[in-house]
Amino acid sequence: MATFKELFGDKYDPEMKLSDAEKLFEGKRLADLSSGEYVSKAKYDADTAALARLQAEAEP
């Protein structure tokens, strides 16, 4: 698990308050990638397009 210092990088301040941390994460979505189930949107889109192409070719 990452530490606050690793998460915030150069914006880390040991005196920061919860409201300061919330502002840093505003508009961002966090995910736990430790399960290895992450797929980038670009790869997902490419694989979805390839599947659609193959399905169209397989239709009589």
C-alpha positions as CSV (number, residue, x, y, z in Angstrom):
1,M,0.0,0.0,0.0
2,A,1.3,3.4,-0.9
3,T,2.1,6.0,1.7
4,F,0.6,9.5,1.7
5,K,4.0,10.8,0.8
6,E,4.1,8.5,-2.3
7,L,0.5,9.4,-3.3
8,F,0.9,13.2,-3.0
9,G,4.5,13.4,-4.2
10,D,6.0,16.9,-4.0
11,K,2.6,18.3,-2.8
12,Y,2.9,16.2,0.4
13,D,2.9,18.2,3.6
14,P,3.0,16.4,7.0
15,E,0.9,19.2,8.3
16,M,-1.9,18.9,5.7
17,K,-5.5,18.4,6.8
18,L,-8.1,16.1,5.4
19,S,-9.6,18.9,3.4
20,D,-6.2,19.6,1.8
21,A,-6.0,16.0,0.7
22,E,-9.5,16.0,-0.6
23,K,-8.7,19.0,-2.8
24,L,-5.7,17.1,-4.3
25,F,-7.9,14.2,-5.3
26,E,-10.8,16.3,-6.5
27,G,-12.0,15.1,-9.9
28,K,-9.8,12.0,-9.8
29,R,-10.9,8.4,-9.5
30,L,-8.8,6.0,-7.5
31,A,-8.5,2.3,-8.1
32,D,-6.7,-0.7,-6.5
33,L,-4.5,-2.1,-9.2
34,S,-3.0,-4.8,-7.0
35,S,-5.4,-7.4,-8.4
36,G,-3.9,-7.1,-11.9
37,E,-7.4,-6.7,-13.4
38,Y,-6.7,-3.2,-14.8
39,V,-7.0,-2.8,-18.6
40,S,-6.4,0.5,-20.2
41,K,-9.3,2.1,-22.1
42,A,-7.3,2.1,-25.3
43,K,-6.6,-1.6,-25.1
44,Y,-10.2,-2.3,-24.2
45,D,-11.5,-0.2,-27.1
46,A,-9.1,-1.9,-29.5
47,D,-10.1,-5.4,-28.4
48,T,-13.8,-4.5,-28.5
49,A,-13.4,-3.3,-32.1
50,A,-11.4,-6.4,-33.1
51,L,-14.1,-8.6,-31.6
52,A,-16.8,-6.8,-33.5
53,R,-14.8,-7.1,-36.7
54,L,-14.4,-10.8,-36.2
55,Q,-18.1,-11.3,-35.4
56,A,-19.1,-9.4,-38.5
57,E,-16.7,-11.6,-40.6
58,A,-18.1,-14.8,-39.1
59,E,-21.7,-14.0,-40.0
60,P,-23.0,-15.7,-43.2
